[in-house]
Amino acid sequence: MKTLLMEQTAREICSRLRGSGHIAYFAGGCVRDMVRGCAPKDIDIVTDARPEQVQKIFLRTHAVGAHFGVIIVVENEFQFEVATFRSDDAYLDGRRPATVHFSSPEEDAQRRDFTVNGMFFDPENNTVIDFVGGRADLEAKLIRAIGQPAQRFSEDRLRLLRAVRFATTLDFQIEQKTWDALVANAPAITQISAERIRDELVRIFLSPHRLRGWDLLDASGLLRAIIPEIESMKGCAQPPQFHPEGDVFQHTRLMLELLPEKVSLPLVFSVLLHDVAKPPTASVDETGRIRFNAHDRVGAEMTEQIMERLRFSRAEIDATVEMVRQHMVFKDVPRMRVAKLKRFMARPTFEEELELHRVDCASSHAMLDNYDFLVRKKEEFANQPIIPPPLVTGDDLVALGMKPGPKFGEILEAVETRQLEGTLKSREEALDWLKHEYSVES
């Protein structure tokens, strides 16, 4: 319903522009999606109206990119980018043109990135206007740069990643000349801001076709340029009795393949980075066995550094780092006391850590005993809160005559441990235990 209202509103905007004597089309990704029979996520509009003319026609506008001919028009609580047809001068910073010239639809199409994104749609006649062969490339499932690929990539280095992202999310091939230029220019991706790189990586790895994205990032050299720590996984041997699949890089790739279609950001990035510290921690003990001592702790530190470098949010970093830090604890769960196990399972990242553990095992030794054990425990603990409300509080300790201090935390934890293990079931039992254990008078 929201998509229909958005499209109807966009059509009304175009109608009002035409009523003022201007050309108005839909442009870019929304046209690509409409031709494919998919609902567009947003709709951009192009016109021969100048920015100041657009602002006179519509009441609610924001001149966020007026220098580049872009005005935001707000209608029915939707925001639409309304851009004037333009051609661009030289790009001096690998991102923006030095100056722009307002131009024609044909010239505007030629400055865009890929043919599948270079089509227009005329909402008055319901026709696709294609000056760049985008429709044919959509049918052929090809990502092809418009004009000279090297020039398109030099204009905006982010297009290097966007090519991979579109090939991933659409499950398309990258046309050979476009691919050759991409590979040749891949090291230049570091000229782009970390935030823009991060956003493209997230779109690639949240896609159900993320394995294809991984392979394209690797083969192009983009992955090496953006996260060189992952490149070090190649050739990092692992104990064959536990990792018959091969080196750390291959292991990580297999884990990506085993993830479900829909994943969260912390889960997929914890898969990418959970073993990032194996190369720097690798050693061989006196028996000849390969060891990666403390790779979970070191990996958590490296994960934090990498994600901070890419400007992830604090919440995303903290969740991913916790998952990397805890991923080796799963080997110990059958031997945990009930209280420790419940606390481990009550942490907010546990559910995703369990999936990380599943694909970690399934991609290597295939032993899922601990995973199955935890699934059974989840069912066993499901009938009540895994961490129930406390039987006693600090106020109860004060009422018993105890002096407030650091020891209160230890005492309350001791009560909780017995509550979790089922030896204390009520407030009365807890108070009696406290009186006996700490020799306090009632």
C-alpha positions, 0 to 999 in steps of 0.5 A: 500500500505504501509503495502504491501511494509513493508511486502515485505521489511521484506521478502527481509530481511529474504531472505538476512539472509537466503542467508547468511546461517541463519534461519529467521522468522517473530515473535510475534504480526505480526504473530498473526495478519496475522493468524487472517487475519489482516494487521500487524502494524509492523513486527519483525524478528528473526534469528539465526544470531548473532547481529554482523553478522546482522550488516555485512549483512545490511548497515543501522543498529542501535545496540539499543539492541545488549546486548539482541540480537536486531539490528534495520535494516533500509530498504526502510525507514522502521525500523525492529527489527531483534533479535537473538533467545535467552533464558533468565536468571533470571529477577532481576528487573521485566523487563529485564533478567540479561543475555541472551543466544543465542539459538534455535527457540524452546527456544526463543518461550518459553521465550515469554509472551502469546501463541498468541504472541509466533508463528513464520512465515516462509516467504519462505514457507508461513507457521506458526511455532507454538511451544506453541499452539498459533494457537489453543488459537487464535481460542479459543479466549484465552490469555494464558501465555506461561509456568508458568503464575506467572513466566512470570509475574515476569519476566516483570510486564508489562505483567500484563497490556499487558494481559488485553490489548490483552484481550481488543483489541482482545475481548478475554478471559483470560485463568483461570490459567493466570487470577489467576496469574494476580490477585495474582500479580496485586499489583506489577504493580507499580514496572513498570515505569509510562510511560510503564503503561501509554502506556498500559492504553492508548491502553486499553481505546482507544480501542472500547472494552474499557468497557471490559478493565475497567472491567478487570482492576477493577476485577484484582486489576490493576486499584486500584493499578494504580489509587486508586482515582478511587477505591474511587468512589465505594460506593460513593452515588449520589442524586437518582433523578439525578443519578438513575444509582447508585454510582459514579463508576457505573456512570463512567462505563456507560459513557464509555459504551456510548462513540463512538468507536473512541475517543481521549485521552483527551475525554476518560480520562476526562470521567474516571476522571471527577467525581474523586473528588466526594468522597473527596467533598461529603457532605449532606446539611440540607435538606438531599441532597447529595452535591459535592461542587466544585468537578469540580475544585477539580477534575481538580486538581486531574486529573492533579496530576494523569496524571502527575504521569502517565507521560502524555504529557503537552498538553494531561494533559491541555486538559483533565484538562480543560474538567474536570474543565468545565464539570459543566458549561454546566448546565448554557448554556441556561442562558448565554448571547450570547457573553459568550456562543460564547466564551465558544463554541469557546474554543479548547476543546468544541467539546469534552466537548460536547460529555462528557456532552452528555454521562454524561447526558445519563448515569444519568438523561437522560435530554439532553436539554442543549446538544440539545440547544448547537447543535442548537446553533452550527448550528446557528453559523455555517455560520460565525466564532464563534469569528470573526476578531476584529472590532478594535485593540489597534492601533485604541485606540491609534489613538483615543488618548487613553493612552496604559495600562491594561484598553485596554484589558477591552475596546477591550473585551467590543467591542468584546462582543457587536460584538458577540451580534450583536449590533456592526456590523462594524468598523465604528460603533465600533469607534463611540461607543468608541468615545461616551462611552469613551468621546474621540475626533475624 
